[in-house]
Amino acid sequence: MSGAGSAGAAGPPREPVRPSGLLDVLNVASIVLDTEGRIVLWSPQAEELFGWPAEEALGRHAARIMVDERHLDTVVRLFTDVMKTGRSWAGAFPVRRKDGRTLLVEFRNMRLLDDLGDVYALGLAADRSTVRRLERDVALASRMIRQSPTALAVLDTGLRYVSVNPAVEELDGVPAEGHIGRTMREVLPHVDTSDLEATARRVLETGQPVVGRLMSGRTPADPEDEHTWSVSLYRLEDTFDEVLGVAVSLVDVTEQHRAGAEAEAARRRLAAVADASARIGTTLELDRTAHELAAVAVPGLADIAAVDLLEAVVKGRRSALQPAEPAVIRALAVQADDAPEALEAADPPGQVARYGPDRLVTECVRTGQPVLVPAVTEADLLRIARSPEAAELLRRAGVHSYLAVPLIARGEVLGSLDLKRMRNPLPFGEDDLLLARELAARAALQIDNARWYQNARDAALTLQRSLLPSHPRTTGGLEVAARYQPAEATSEVGGDWFDVIPLEGRKTALVVGDVMGSGITAAASMGRLRTATNTLAALDLDPALLLGHLDRTTAGLEAAIATCVYAVHDPELRQCRIANAGHLPPVRLRAGRPPELLDLPTGVPLGVGDVAFSTTAVGLEPGDRLVLYTDGLVETRRHPLDERLDQLLALLDGPDDRPLEEVADHLLRALHEPENADDVALLIARAITPGEE
């Protein structure tokens, strides 16, 4: 095969070619006899096969030294027939070696004629058992190769086909004669064989086999479907280590490969879903949950992802679209991977857009079914984008595949997860659809929880704000500034409150309290305590006595505990009488002195019961300021309370002429941390001289 390949590429060899090792395996003996049957030539192989040295064999009758007396007449007759007719004779015959052993030998006899016209007989002989063994080996190899389901081919050193078995013909869809003398690239022009050919050259050069190399493509046998083959290559050499070519075996592993790919895709989906479970829903904030879903989808699943909710759903109403009804959608989150034009085409978070009934996202939220467009056309872009201008931006961005899956929770369609691909060259497929649906299903529950929580929080916040006072900036002998800061969206609204209550004789009651707990229940309890405080304050009770009445009121509320500071300012006496029910101490600021935490009996929270409260009188001259606050202003999980109170005092230690509104804003900005899970009530009062009101 090597010689044939070389001759075909470069013409006849210009120097001797090394012999095949097959003749050495057969050990063929050569014998030449004259017309009388005497031995005139005796090869070394004949010496080895028959055991007679040349000097003993030459000149003797071959039949006399090689044939048993019983077969002598038959041998003489066959010899005479060959010499007389010139017809060759082949067959097996028992031969007697010099050592007396009998050997079955395969013979081929023929007549020779030299240039002088003399006639001779040539006998070629080989051990029959060796010949039969080789015949069996060749027959076995040939039968196995032809009947093997594995595609087997032999390439010469020029990587041209020398032989192929029927399995190769079936695999390629090309007959054997279409392979011989051609390269793989020529036989299969639609299969990328460059890597395989490079591998075959390395095998020829190094002798190192390559086993189980995967290759994919389409052949004339099945041009519609892509197949995957496991390819192994081995270098072929003769007994003299001459390189003959390379043997190639191919096994169609398409089904196994697909199964493996599906298993890997399933593994990736599980990993993505596990990742999503950890990353989506870390808070009960609606916008943040939507951003977490979009961030999980990009870039692993899409190049740009948008999370949109139906506007009715955002507002807490159910929505069921009719076939001809447009979808009013609020964009919650958009995530893109280096896609500025596609990002520009998307609805900005917070924007409400109206999508006609022909739009794909409308179809998705109306039917509650995914919409998959593997290959996006110009017409598809007009059904994807919110406007023709946005469709042009998507076209320029290179959007080529689209997928929208509904966000469904508790049987209700909330909105959609909208996915597009530009940089990723692969179209969305069934695996992507499965993953998108799993992500959407998990995220929808988190989004629905956040939505209902947001609605409940908004309701509690509305209730709380409606219960807080709208007070004049000045009352009696005080100038007042107040702030209420609700808790962040990660927690529910609490029960903090403040109040400024004008009393008889230009006196003013200042109240700051905190109902323990959160949500509507805490807000409702706060409203009842505020109402009770206002009612009791009108009686001009001593602060300690008033807290005693509030304690009994709180005890009558279901599972309510509250802290409270109640102070009554008397401008005539230039003092405040203060009682404390388990609350943080107020801060007093006096001209020329550092801010101080008032040393008051702390008392116990309201609702504990059967504990007396005490009233402390503190001076409050014109210009002095009193700061009351709830624990949400100073308490954190990361800092000791004493450290935070020192920080409060440091922030208040400034010029005395700062506007109270400015001071209130400054304290909130500096002290109230975003992750704080508590709301804040803050009240600052400055004593004024008569006539400043």
C-alpha positions as CSV (number, residue, x, y, z in Angstrom):
1,M,0.0,0.0,0.0
2,S,2.8,2.4,0.8
3,G,4.5,1.5,-2.5
4,A,1.3,2.0,-4.4
5,G,0.7,5.3,-2.8
6,S,4.2,6.5,-3.5
7,A,4.1,5.4,-7.1
8,G,0.9,7.1,-7.7
9,A,2.3,10.3,-6.3
10,A,5.8,10.4,-7.7
11,G,6.2,7.7,-10.4
12,P,8.3,4.5,-10.3
13,P,10.9,4.2,-7.5
14,R,14.4,5.2,-8.6
15,E,16.1,2.8,-6.1
16,P,15.5,-0.7,-4.8
17,V,12.4,-1.0,-2.7
18,R,12.6,-3.0,0.5
19,P,10.9,-6.4,0.1
20,S,7.7,-7.4,1.9
21,G,8.1,-9.4,5.0
22,L,5.5,-11.9,3.9
23,L,8.0,-14.0,1.9
24,D,10.1,-14.2,5.1
25,V,7.1,-15.4,7.0
26,L,6.4,-18.1,4.4
27,N,10.1,-19.0,4.1
28,V,9.6,-20.1,0.5
29,A,12.2,-22.7,-0.8
30,S,13.4,-22.6,-4.4
31,I,14.6,-25.8,-6.2
32,V,15.7,-26.1,-9.9
33,L,15.8,-29.6,-11.5
34,D,17.2,-30.7,-14.9
35,T,15.2,-32.9,-17.3
36,E,16.4,-36.0,-15.4
37,G,15.1,-34.7,-12.1
38,R,18.5,-34.0,-10.6
39,I,18.9,-31.0,-8.4
40,V,21.0,-28.3,-10.0
41,L,20.0,-25.3,-7.7
42,W,19.2,-25.5,-4.0
43,S,18.3,-22.4,-2.0
44,P,19.1,-21.7,1.6
45,Q,15.4,-21.9,2.4
46,A,15.4,-25.4,0.8
47,E,18.2,-26.4,3.1
48,E,16.2,-25.2,6.1
49,L,12.9,-26.7,5.0
50,F,14.2,-30.1,4.0
51,G,17.2,-30.4,6.2
52,W,19.7,-31.3,3.3
53,P,22.8,-29.1,2.9
54,A,23.3,-27.8,-0.7
55,E,26.5,-29.9,-1.1
56,E,24.7,-33.0,-0.3
57,A,21.6,-32.2,-2.3
58,L,23.1,-30.9,-5.6
59,G,23.3,-33.5,-8.4
60,R,21.1,-36.0,-6.7
61,H,17.6,-37.0,-7.8
62,A,15.1,-34.9,-5.9
63,A,12.6,-37.6,-5.6
64,R,15.1,-40.0,-4.2
65,I,16.0,-37.8,-1.2
66,M,12.6,-36.1,-0.7
67,V,9.9,-38.6,-1.5
68,D,8.8,-41.8,0.3
69,E,9.0,-44.9,-1.9
70,R,5.2,-45.2,-1.7
71,H,4.8,-41.9,-3.5
72,L,7.7,-42.1,-5.9
73,D,5.7,-43.2,-9.0
74,T,3.2,-40.4,-8.5
75,V,5.9,-37.8,-8.2
76,V,7.7,-39.1,-11.3
77,R,4.5,-39.0,-13.3
78,L,3.6,-35.4,-12.2
79,F,7.2,-34.2,-13.0
80,T,7.1,-35.8,-16.4
81,D,3.7,-34.1,-17.1
82,V,5.0,-30.7,-16.2
83,M,8.2,-31.1,-18.3
84,K,6.2,-32.5,-21.3
85,T,3.2,-30.1,-21.3
86,G,4.6,-27.0,-19.7
87,R,1.5,-26.8,-17.4
88,S,2.2,-25.9,-13.8
89,W,1.2,-28.1,-11.0
90,A,0.3,-27.0,-7.4
91,G,-0.6,-29.0,-4.5
92,A,0.5,-30.4,-1.1
93,F,2.6,-33.4,-0.8
94,P,4.3,-35.2,2.1
95,V,8.1,-34.8,2.0
96,R,10.7,-36.8,3.9
97,R,13.3,-34.6,5.6
98,K,16.9,-35.7,6.1
99,D,16.2,-36.3,9.8
100,G,13.5,-38.8,8.9
101,R,10.5,-36.6,9.8
102,T,7.7,-36.3,7.3
103,L,6.5,-32.8,6.4
104,L,3.5,-31.7,4.5
105,V,4.7,-29.2,2.0
106,E,2.8,-26.9,-0.4
107,F,4.4,-27.1,-3.9
108,R,4.1,-25.1,-7.1
109,N,6.0,-26.6,-10.0
110,M,6.6,-25.1,-13.4
111,R,8.8,-25.6,-16.5
112,L,11.6,-23.2,-17.3
113,L,13.4,-22.5,-20.6
114,D,16.8,-20.8,-20.7
115,D,18.4,-18.7,-23.5
116,L,20.1,-21.8,-24.9
117,G,16.8,-23.7,-25.2
118,D,17.5,-26.0,-22.3
119,V,14.6,-27.1,-20.1
120,Y,14.5,-27.1,-16.4
121,A,11.9,-27.5,-13.7
122,L,11.3,-24.9,-10.9
123,G,9.8,-25.9,-7.7
124,L,8.6,-23.4,-5.0
125,A,7.9,-25.0,-1.7
126,A,6.6,-23.8,1.7
127,D,5.5,-25.5,4.9
128,R,1.8,-26.2,4.4
129,S,0.9,-25.5,8.1
130,T,2.5,-22.0,7.7
131,V,0.6,-21.4,4.5
132,R,-2.7,-22.5,6.0
133,R,-2.1,-20.3,9.1
134,L,-1.6,-17.3,6.9
135,E,-4.6,-18.2,4.8
136,R,-6.7,-18.4,7.9
137,D,-5.4,-15.2,9.3
138,V,-6.1,-13.3,6.0
139,A,-9.5,-14.9,5.6
140,L,-10.4,-14.1,9.2
141,A,-9.2,-10.5,8.8
142,S,-10.9,-10.1,5.5
143,R,-14.2,-11.5,6.8
144,M,-14.1,-9.5,10.0
145,I,-13.3,-6.3,8.1
146,R,-16.0,-6.8,5.5
147,Q,-18.7,-7.8,8.1
148,S,-17.7,-5.5,10.9
149,P,-20.3,-2.8,11.9
150,T,-17.3,-0.5,12.6
151,A,-16.3,1.6,9.6
152,L,-12.7,0.6,8.7
153,A,-10.5,2.3,6.1
154,V,-6.8,2.3,5.2
155,L,-5.1,5.4,4.0
156,D,-1.7,5.5,2.4
157,T,1.1,7.9,3.4
158,G,-0.5,10.6,1.2
159,L,-3.8,10.1,3.2
160,R,-5.6,8.7,0.2
161,Y,-8.0,5.8,0.5
162,V,-6.4,2.4,-0.2
163,S,-9.3,0.3,1.0
164,V,-12.7,0.7,2.8
165,N,-15.1,-1.9,4.2
166,P,-18.9,-1.8,3.5
167,A,-19.5,0.0,6.8
168,V,-17.6,3.0,5.4
169,E,-19.6,2.9,2.2
170,E,-22.8,2.9,4.3
171,L,-21.6,5.6,6.7
172,D,-20.4,8.0,3.9
173,G,-23.1,7.2,1.4
174,V,-20.2,6.8,-1.2
175,P,-19.3,3.4,-2.9
176,A,-15.9,1.9,-2.4
177,E,-14.7,2.9,-5.9
178,G,-15.6,6.5,-4.9
179,H,-13.1,6.4,-2.1
180,I,-10.0,4.7,-3.6
181,G,-7.3,7.1,-4.5
182,R,-9.1,10.1,-3.0
183,T,-8.6,12.1,0.2
184,M,-11.2,12.4,3.0
185,R,-11.8,16.0,2.0
186,E,-12.5,15.0,-1.6
187,V,-14.9,12.2,-0.6
188,L,-16.8,14.3,2.1
189,P,-16.6,17.9,1.0
190,H,-19.3,19.0,3.5
191,V,-17.4,17.6,6.5
192,D,-14.6,19.6,8.1
193,T,-11.9,17.0,8.0
194,S,-8.9,19.3,8.4
195,D,-8.5,18.5,12.1
196,L,-8.7,14.7,11.4
197,E,-6.2,14.9,8.5
198,A,-3.8,16.8,10.8
199,T,-4.2,14.1,13.4
200,A,-3.6,11.4,10.8
201,R,-0.3,13.1,9.8
202,R,0.8,13.2,13.4
203,V,0.0,9.5,13.7
204,L,2.1,8.8,10.6
205,E,5.0,10.8,12.0
206,T,5.0,9.7,15.6
207,G,3.4,6.2,15.5
208,Q,1.3,7.2,18.5
209,P,-2.3,6.0,18.0
210,V,-5.2,8.3,18.6
211,V,-8.3,6.7,20.1
212,G,-11.8,8.0,20.5
213,R,-11.4,11.4,18.8
214,L,-14.9,12.9,18.2
215,M,-15.8,14.3,14.8
216,S,-19.2,15.7,13.6
217,G,-20.7,16.5,10.3
218,R,-23.2,15.6,7.6
219,T,-22.5,13.0,4.9
220,P,-24.4,12.1,1.7
221,A,-25.8,9.1,3.6
222,D,-27.9,11.5,5.8
223,P,-27.5,15.1,4.6
224,E,-30.3,16.4,6.8
225,D,-28.9,15.4,10.2
226,E,-25.6,16.0,11.8
227,H,-23.9,12.8,13.1
228,T,-21.0,12.4,15.6
229,W,-18.4,9.7,15.1
230,S,-15.7,8.3,17.4
231,V,-12.6,8.1,15.3
232,S,-9.4,6.1,16.1
233,L,-6.2,6.1,14.0
234,Y,-3.3,3.7,14.0
235,R,-0.1,3.7,12.0
236,L,0.5,0.6,9.8
237,E,4.0,-0.8,9.4
238,D,5.5,-3.9,7.8
239,T,8.0,-6.3,9.4
240,F,10.9,-4.0,8.4
241,D,9.2,-1.0,10.2
242,E,8.4,0.5,6.8
243,V,5.4,2.9,7.2
244,L,2.6,1.7,5.0
245,G,-0.1,4.2,6.0
246,V,-2.8,4.7,8.6
247,A,-5.8,2.6,9.6
248,V,-8.9,4.5,10.5
249,S,-11.9,3.2,12.4
250,L,-15.1,5.1,12.8
251,V,-18.1,4.3,15.1
252,D,-21.3,6.4,14.9
253,V,-21.9,7.6,18.4
254,T,-24.6,10.2,17.6
255,E,-27.2,8.8,20.0
256,Q,-24.7,8.5,22.8
257,H,-23.3,11.9,22.1
258,R,-26.8,13.4,22.1
259,A,-27.6,11.6,25.3
260,G,-24.4,12.9,26.8
261,A,-25.1,16.4,25.5
262,E,-28.6,16.2,27.0
263,A,-27.3,15.0,30.3
264,E,-24.7,17.8,30.3
265,A,-27.4,20.3,29.4
266,A,-29.6,19.0,32.2
267,R,-26.6,19.3,34.6
268,R,-26.1,22.9,33.5
269,R,-29.8,23.6,33.9
270,L,-29.7,22.2,37.5
271,A,-26.6,24.3,38.2
272,A,-28.3,27.4,36.8
273,V,-31.5,26.7,38.8
274,A,-29.4,26.1,42.0
275,D,-27.6,29.4,41.3
276,A,-30.9,31.1,40.7
277,S,-32.3,29.8,43.9
278,A,-29.4,31.3,45.8
279,R,-29.4,34.6,43.9
280,I,-33.0,35.4,43.3
281,G,-35.3,36.5,46.1
282,T,-32.6,37.6,48.6
283,T,-35.0,40.4,49.6
284,L,-38.7,41.1,49.4
285,E,-38.0,44.2,47.3
286,L,-39.8,43.9,43.9
287,D,-37.3,45.7,41.8
288,R,-34.3,44.0,43.3
289,T,-35.9,40.6,42.8
290,A,-36.5,41.4,39.1
291,H,-32.9,42.6,38.7
292,E,-31.6,39.4,40.3
293,L,-33.6,37.3,37.7
294,A,-32.2,39.4,34.8
295,A,-28.7,39.1,36.2
296,V,-29.0,35.2,36.4
297,A,-30.1,35.1,32.7
298,V,-27.2,37.1,31.4
299,P,-24.8,36.1,29.9
300,G,-25.3,32.3,30.4
301,L,-28.7,32.2,28.7
302,A,-29.1,35.5,26.8
303,D,-27.2,38.6,25.8
304,I,-30.0,40.8,27.0
305,A,-32.8,40.0,29.4
306,A,-35.8,42.1,30.5
307,V,-38.2,41.4,33.3
308,D,-41.6,43.0,32.8
309,L,-44.8,42.9,34.9
310,L,-48.4,43.7,33.8
311,E,-49.2,47.1,35.3
312,A,-52.5,45.8,36.7
313,V,-50.5,43.1,38.6
314,V,-48.1,45.7,40.0
315,K,-51.1,47.6,41.4
316,G,-52.4,44.4,43.0
317,R,-55.2,43.6,40.5
318,R,-55.6,40.5,38.5
319,S,-55.3,40.8,34.8
320,A,-56.7,38.6,32.0
321,L,-56.1,40.0,28.5
322,Q,-58.7,39.6,25.7
323,P,-57.4,38.5,22.2
324,A,-57.6,42.1,20.8
325,E,-56.5,43.8,24.0
326,P,-53.1,45.5,24.3
327,A,-50.8,44.7,27.2
328,V,-49.9,47.6,29.6
329,I,-46.5,46.5,30.9
330,R,-44.1,48.0,33.5
331,A,-40.4,47.3,32.9
332,L,-38.8,46.3,36.2
333,A,-35.3,45.3,35.2
334,V,-33.0,45.1,32.1
335,Q,-29.6,43.4,32.0
336,A,-27.3,43.4,29.0
337,D,-23.9,42.0,28.1
338,D,-22.1,44.6,26.0
339,A,-25.2,45.5,23.9
340,P,-25.7,49.3,24.0
341,E,-28.1,49.5,21.0
342,A,-30.2,46.6,22.3
343,L,-30.2,48.2,25.7
344,E,-31.4,51.5,24.2
345,A,-34.2,49.7,22.5
346,A,-35.4,48.2,25.8
347,D,-38.0,49.8,28.0
348,P,-36.1,51.6,30.9
349,P,-36.9,50.2,34.4
350,G,-39.9,51.9,35.9
351,Q,-41.4,52.9,32.5
352,V,-44.9,51.8,31.6
353,A,-45.3,50.8,27.9
354,R,-48.3,49.8,25.9
355,Y,-47.8,46.7,23.6
356,G,-50.4,46.0,20.9
357,P,-52.1,42.7,20.6
358,D,-49.9,41.6,17.7
359,R,-46.7,41.9,19.8
360,L,-44.9,38.7,20.9
361,V,-44.7,39.7,24.5
362,T,-48.5,40.4,24.5
363,E,-49.0,36.9,23.1
364,C,-46.8,35.5,25.9
365,V,-48.7,37.2,28.8
366,R,-52.1,36.7,27.2
367,T,-51.7,32.9,26.6
368,G,-49.4,32.1,29.4
369,Q,-47.2,30.2,26.9
370,P,-43.6,30.7,25.8
371,V,-42.9,32.4,22.5
372,L,-39.7,31.0,20.8
373,V,-38.3,32.5,17.6
374,P,-35.1,30.7,16.8
375,A,-34.3,32.8,13.7
376,V,-35.5,36.4,13.9
377,T,-36.6,38.1,10.7
378,E,-37.3,41.8,10.0
379,A,-41.0,41.1,10.4
380,D,-40.3,39.5,13.8
381,L,-38.4,42.5,15.0
382,L,-41.4,44.7,14.5
383,R,-43.4,42.3,16.7
384,I,-40.7,42.2,19.4
385,A,-39.9,45.9,19.7
386,R,-42.1,48.6,21.2
387,S,-41.7,50.8,18.1
388,P,-40.2,50.8,14.6
389,E,-37.3,52.9,15.9
390,A,-36.6,50.3,18.6
391,A,-36.9,47.5,16.0
392,E,-34.2,49.2,13.9
393,L,-32.0,49.4,17.0
394,L,-32.4,45.7,17.6
395,R,-31.6,45.0,13.9
396,R,-28.4,47.0,14.2
397,A,-27.5,45.3,17.4
398,G,-27.7,41.9,15.6
399,V,-30.6,40.3,17.4
400,H,-31.0,36.9,15.7
401,S,-33.0,34.8,18.2
402,Y,-35.8,35.6,20.7
403,L,-37.4,33.9,23.6
404,A,-40.2,35.1,26.0
405,V,-41.5,33.0,28.8
406,P,-44.3,33.9,31.1
407,L,-43.9,34.6,34.8
408,I,-46.7,32.6,36.4
409,A,-47.3,32.3,40.2
410,R,-50.3,30.7,41.9
411,G,-52.0,30.3,38.5
412,E,-51.7,34.0,37.6
413,V,-49.7,35.4,34.8
414,L,-47.6,38.3,36.3
415,G,-45.5,39.3,33.3
416,S,-42.7,37.9,31.2
417,L,-39.0,37.2,31.1
418,D,-37.8,38.5,27.7
419,L,-34.6,37.1,26.2
420,K,-32.6,38.0,23.1
421,R,-29.3,36.8,21.6
422,M,-26.8,38.9,19.5
423,R,-23.3,38.0,20.4
424,N,-24.1,34.3,21.2
425,P,-24.3,32.8,17.6
426,L,-26.5,29.9,18.6
427,P,-30.3,30.2,18.3
428,F,-32.5,29.6,21.3
429,G,-33.4,25.9,21.4
430,E,-35.5,23.5,23.5
431,D,-32.8,23.2,26.2
432,D,-32.8,27.0,26.5
433,L,-36.6,27.0,26.7
434,L,-36.5,24.5,29.5
435,L,-34.0,26.5,31.5
436,A,-35.8,29.8,30.9
437,R,-39.1,28.2,32.1
438,E,-37.4,26.8,35.2
439,L,-35.9,30.2,36.0
440,A,-39.1,32.0,35.4
441,A,-41.1,29.6,37.5
442,R,-38.8,30.0,40.5
443,A,-38.5,33.7,40.1
444,A,-42.2,34.2,39.6
445,L,-42.9,33.0,43.1
446,Q,-40.3,35.3,44.5
447,I,-41.6,38.2,42.5
448,D,-45.2,37.5,43.6
449,N,-44.1,37.4,47.2
450,A,-42.3,40.7,46.7
451,R,-45.3,42.2,45.0
452,W,-47.8,41.3,47.7
453,Y,-45.3,42.3,50.3
454,Q,-44.8,45.6,48.6
455,N,-48.5,46.2,48.4
456,A,-48.9,45.3,52.1
457,R,-46.0,47.6,53.0
458,D,-47.4,50.4,50.9
459,A,-50.8,50.0,52.7
460,A,-49.1,50.0,56.1
461,L,-47.0,53.0,55.2
462,T,-50.1,54.8,54.0
463,L,-51.9,54.0,57.2
464,Q,-48.9,55.1,59.2
465,R,-48.4,58.4,57.4
466,S,-52.1,59.1,57.8
467,L,-51.8,58.6,61.5
468,L,-48.8,60.9,61.9
469,P,-49.5,64.6,62.7
470,S,-49.2,67.6,60.5
471,H,-48.0,70.1,63.1
472,P,-47.2,73.8,62.9
473,R,-43.5,74.8,62.8
474,T,-44.0,76.8,65.9
475,T,-46.3,76.2,68.9
476,G,-46.4,77.9,72.3
477,G,-42.8,78.5,73.2
478,L,-41.2,76.0,70.7
479,E,-39.9,75.9,67.1
480,V,-40.2,72.3,66.0
481,A,-38.9,70.1,63.1
482,A,-39.9,66.4,62.7
483,R,-39.1,63.5,60.4
484,Y,-40.4,60.1,59.8
485,Q,-38.3,57.7,57.8
486,P,-39.9,54.3,57.0
487,A,-37.9,51.1,57.1
488,E,-36.2,50.0,53.9
489,A,-38.1,47.7,51.5
490,T,-36.4,44.7,53.0
491,S,-38.5,44.9,56.1
492,E,-42.1,45.9,56.9
493,V,-43.2,49.3,58.2
494,G,-42.9,49.7,61.9
495,G,-44.9,51.5,64.6
496,D,-42.7,54.6,65.3
497,W,-44.5,57.9,65.8
498,F,-44.1,61.4,67.0
499,D,-46.5,64.1,68.1
500,V,-46.5,67.8,68.9
501,I,-49.6,68.7,71.0
502,P,-50.5,72.3,71.9
503,L,-51.7,72.6,75.5
504,E,-53.3,75.4,77.6
505,G,-51.1,78.2,78.8
506,R,-48.8,78.1,75.7
507,K,-47.4,74.8,76.9
508,T,-46.5,72.0,74.4
509,A,-46.4,68.3,74.7
510,L,-43.7,66.4,72.8
511,V,-44.1,62.7,72.2
512,V,-41.9,60.1,70.5
513,G,-42.8,56.4,70.7
514,D,-42.1,53.1,69.1
515,V,-44.5,50.1,69.0
516,M,-42.6,46.9,68.9
517,G,-43.3,44.8,65.8
518,S,-44.1,45.8,62.2
519,G,-46.7,46.0,59.5
520,I,-50.3,47.1,59.7
521,T,-50.8,45.7,63.2
522,A,-48.0,47.8,64.6
523,A,-49.3,50.9,62.7
524,A,-52.8,50.3,64.0
525,S,-51.5,50.0,67.6
526,M,-49.5,53.1,67.1
527,G,-52.6,55.0,65.9
528,R,-54.6,53.9,69.0
529,L,-51.7,55.0,71.4
530,R,-51.4,58.3,69.6
531,T,-55.1,58.9,69.9
532,A,-55.0,58.0,73.6
533,T,-52.0,60.3,74.1
534,N,-53.7,63.2,72.6
535,T,-56.8,62.6,74.7
536,L,-54.9,62.3,77.9
537,A,-52.6,65.3,77.1
538,A,-55.7,67.6,77.0
539,L,-56.2,66.8,80.6
540,D,-52.8,68.4,81.4
541,L,-51.7,65.3,83.4
542,D,-48.3,64.9,84.9
543,P,-46.1,63.0,82.3
544,A,-45.6,60.1,84.7
545,L,-49.3,59.8,85.3
546,L,-50.1,60.1,81.6
547,L,-47.6,57.2,80.9
548,G,-49.4,55.1,83.5
549,H,-52.7,55.6,81.7
550,L,-51.0,54.7,78.4
551,D,-49.5,51.6,80.0
552,R,-53.0,50.3,80.8
553,T,-54.2,51.2,77.3
554,T,-51.3,49.3,75.8
555,A,-52.0,46.3,77.9
556,G,-55.4,46.2,76.4
557,L,-54.0,45.9,72.9
558,E,-53.3,42.5,71.4
559,A,-49.6,41.6,71.9
560,A,-48.5,45.3,72.0
561,I,-45.4,46.6,73.7
562,A,-44.2,50.1,73.2
563,T,-41.5,52.5,74.3
564,C,-42.3,56.2,74.7
565,V,-40.9,59.6,75.9
566,Y,-43.4,62.2,76.9
567,A,-42.3,65.7,77.6
568,V,-44.3,68.9,78.5
569,H,-42.6,72.2,77.8
570,D,-43.6,75.2,79.9
571,P,-42.2,78.5,78.5
572,E,-43.1,80.4,81.6
573,L,-41.1,78.1,83.8
574,R,-38.4,77.6,81.1
575,Q,-38.4,73.9,81.7
576,C,-39.5,70.5,80.5
577,R,-41.1,67.8,82.6
578,I,-40.2,64.5,81.1
579,A,-41.2,60.8,81.7
580,N,-39.6,57.9,80.0
581,A,-41.1,54.4,79.3
582,G,-38.2,52.2,78.3
583,H,-37.1,54.6,75.6
584,L,-33.7,56.0,74.6
585,P,-32.9,59.3,76.5
586,P,-33.4,62.6,74.7
587,V,-30.5,64.9,73.9
588,R,-30.4,68.5,75.3
589,L,-28.3,71.2,73.5
590,R,-27.5,74.4,75.5
591,A,-25.5,77.3,74.3
592,G,-21.8,77.1,75.0
593,R,-22.1,73.5,76.3
594,P,-21.6,70.1,74.6
595,P,-24.7,68.1,73.7
596,E,-25.8,65.8,76.6
597,L,-27.9,62.7,77.0
598,L,-30.5,63.6,79.7
599,D,-30.1,61.4,82.8
600,L,-33.6,60.2,83.2
601,P,-35.1,57.1,84.9
602,T,-35.5,54.7,82.0
603,G,-38.7,53.1,83.2
604,V,-40.2,50.0,81.6
605,P,-42.0,49.8,78.2
606,L,-45.7,50.4,78.0
607,G,-47.7,47.2,78.2
608,V,-45.6,45.6,80.9
609,G,-47.9,46.8,83.6
610,D,-47.8,47.4,87.4
611,V,-44.6,49.6,87.3
612,A,-44.7,53.3,88.3
613,F,-43.2,55.9,86.1
614,S,-41.4,59.1,87.3
615,T,-41.2,62.6,86.0
616,T,-38.0,64.6,85.8
617,A,-37.9,68.4,85.3
618,V,-35.1,69.8,83.2
619,G,-34.3,73.4,82.2
620,L,-34.9,74.6,78.7
621,E,-33.9,78.2,78.2
622,P,-34.6,80.1,75.0
623,G,-32.3,78.9,72.4
624,D,-31.9,75.5,74.0
625,R,-32.8,72.5,71.9
626,L,-34.3,69.1,72.8
627,V,-33.9,66.1,70.4
628,L,-36.2,63.1,70.7
629,Y,-35.8,60.0,68.5
630,T,-36.5,56.3,68.1
631,D,-33.9,53.5,68.2
632,G,-34.0,53.1,64.4
633,L,-31.9,56.3,64.2
634,V,-28.9,54.9,66.2
635,E,-29.2,51.1,66.5
636,T,-27.3,48.9,64.1
637,R,-26.2,45.2,64.1
638,R,-22.6,46.2,63.5
639,H,-21.9,48.9,66.2
640,P,-22.4,49.1,70.0
641,L,-25.2,51.4,71.0
642,D,-22.9,53.6,73.1
643,E,-20.7,54.2,70.1
644,R,-23.7,55.2,68.0
645,L,-25.0,57.5,70.8
646,D,-21.6,59.2,70.9
647,Q,-21.8,59.7,67.1
648,L,-25.2,61.3,67.5
649,L,-23.8,63.7,70.1
650,A,-20.9,64.5,67.8
651,L,-23.2,65.3,64.9
652,L,-25.3,67.7,67.1
653,D,-22.2,69.5,68.4
654,G,-22.2,72.3,65.9
655,P,-23.3,75.9,65.5
656,D,-26.4,76.8,67.5
657,D,-27.9,78.8,64.7
658,R,-28.4,76.0,62.2
659,P,-32.0,75.6,61.0
660,L,-33.8,72.7,62.7
661,E,-34.9,71.3,59.3
662,E,-31.3,71.2,58.2
663,V,-30.2,69.5,61.4
664,A,-33.0,66.9,61.0
665,D,-32.0,66.0,57.5
666,H,-28.3,65.9,58.4
667,L,-29.0,63.4,61.2
668,L,-31.0,61.1,58.9
669,R,-28.4,61.1,56.2
670,A,-25.5,60.5,58.6
671,L,-27.0,57.9,61.0
672,H,-29.8,56.0,59.3
673,E,-28.1,53.1,57.4
674,P,-29.9,51.6,54.3
675,E,-29.8,48.1,55.6
676,N,-31.4,49.1,58.9
677,A,-34.6,47.1,59.3
678,D,-36.3,49.7,61.5
679,D,-38.1,52.9,60.9
680,V,-37.2,56.2,62.4
681,A,-39.1,59.0,64.2
682,L,-37.1,62.2,64.9
683,L,-38.3,65.3,66.7
684,I,-36.2,68.4,67.4
685,A,-37.6,71.4,69.4
686,R,-36.0,74.7,70.1
687,A,-37.2,77.0,72.9
688,I,-37.9,80.5,71.7
689,T,-38.5,83.8,73.4
690,P,-41.9,85.3,73.5
691,G,-42.7,87.2,70.3
692,E,-40.7,84.9,68.0
693,E,-43.7,82.7,67.1
